[in-house]
């Protein structure tokens, strides 16, 4: 009986910790890409102002670079979704509860 209670307690902790971790993942994981994108765009605009003839090349390279920078934030988003909706810890605890007879 004590094992069921401890597993239930763990199950009650996994939810809030997963939500907190998903929030922190998105918060921290979005700061660096946002700063990087801002710096990249500012530098691209400065480069276009200095060499207007190369605007097409700079713009094309800018968009490729922004896509790579944005992929970091997308990875953080995917990790947050996994923690919220496909959390592997849920299955472990639920399986342990079922095995223990709870």
C-alpha positions as CSV (number, residue, x, y, z in Angstrom):
1,X,0.0,0.0,0.0
2,X,2.8,2.4,0.8
3,X,4.3,1.8,-2.7
4,X,1.0,2.8,-4.3
5,X,1.0,6.0,-2.3
6,X,4.5,6.9,-3.1
7,X,3.9,6.2,-6.9
8,X,0.8,8.3,-6.7
9,X,2.8,11.1,-5.1
10,X,5.4,10.8,-7.9
11,X,2.6,10.9,-10.5
12,X,1.3,14.1,-8.8
13,X,4.7,15.7,-9.0
14,X,5.5,14.8,-12.6
15,X,2.7,17.0,-14.0
16,X,3.6,20.3,-12.4
17,X,7.4,19.7,-12.9
18,X,6.8,18.9,-16.6
19,X,4.7,22.1,-17.0
20,X,7.4,24.1,-15.2
21,X,10.2,22.6,-17.3
22,X,8.3,23.1,-20.5
23,X,7.8,26.8,-19.7
24,X,11.4,27.3,-18.7
25,X,12.5,25.5,-21.9
26,X,10.5,27.9,-24.0
27,X,11.5,31.0,-22.0
28,X,15.2,30.3,-22.0
29,X,15.3,28.6,-25.4
30,X,13.7,31.7,-27.0
31,X,16.0,34.3,-25.6
32,X,19.1,33.5,-27.5
33,X,17.4,33.1,-30.9
34,X,15.6,36.4,-30.5
35,X,18.8,38.2,-29.6
36,X,20.6,36.5,-32.5
37,X,17.9,37.3,-35.0
38,X,17.9,41.0,-33.9
39,X,21.6,41.2,-34.2
40,X,21.6,39.5,-37.6
41,X,18.9,41.8,-39.0
42,X,20.7,44.9,-37.7
43,X,23.9,43.8,-39.3
44,X,22.2,42.9,-42.6
45,X,20.6,46.3,-42.7
46,X,23.9,48.0,-42.0
47,X,25.5,45.9,-44.8
48,X,22.8,46.8,-47.3
49,X,23.2,50.5,-46.4
50,X,26.9,50.3,-47.1
51,X,26.6,48.3,-50.3
52,X,23.1,48.7,-51.8
53,X,24.2,46.8,-55.0
54,X,24.6,43.6,-53.0
55,X,21.1,43.8,-51.4
56,X,19.8,40.7,-53.1
57,X,22.8,38.5,-52.0
58,X,22.7,39.9,-48.5
59,X,19.0,39.4,-48.2
60,X,19.1,35.8,-49.5
61,X,21.9,35.0,-47.0
62,X,20.0,36.7,-44.3
63,X,17.0,34.6,-44.7
64,X,19.0,31.4,-44.7
65,X,20.7,32.5,-41.6
66,X,17.5,33.4,-39.9
67,X,16.0,30.0,-40.7
68,X,19.0,28.3,-39.0
69,X,18.7,30.6,-36.0
70,X,14.9,30.0,-35.7
71,X,15.4,26.2,-35.8
72,X,16.9,26.5,-32.3
73,X,13.6,27.9,-31.0
74,X,11.6,25.3,-32.9
75,X,13.7,22.5,-31.2
76,X,12.9,24.0,-27.8
77,X,9.2,24.2,-28.8
78,X,9.2,20.5,-29.8
79,X,10.9,19.5,-26.5
80,X,8.3,21.5,-24.6
81,X,5.5,19.8,-26.5
82,X,7.0,16.4,-25.7
83,X,7.2,17.2,-22.0
84,X,3.5,18.3,-22.0
85,X,1.8,15.8,-24.2
86,X,4.1,12.7,-24.7
87,X,6.0,12.7,-21.4
88,X,7.9,9.4,-21.2
89,X,7.8,9.6,-17.4
90,X,4.0,9.3,-17.3
91,X,4.1,5.9,-18.9
92,X,6.8,4.7,-16.5
93,X,4.9,5.7,-13.4
94,X,1.6,4.5,-14.7
95,X,3.2,1.1,-15.6
96,X,4.7,0.9,-12.2
97,X,1.3,1.7,-10.6
98,X,-0.3,-1.0,-12.7
99,X,2.4,-3.5,-11.8
100,X,2.0,-2.7,-8.1
101,X,-1.7,-3.3,-8.3
102,X,-2.9,0.3,-8.1
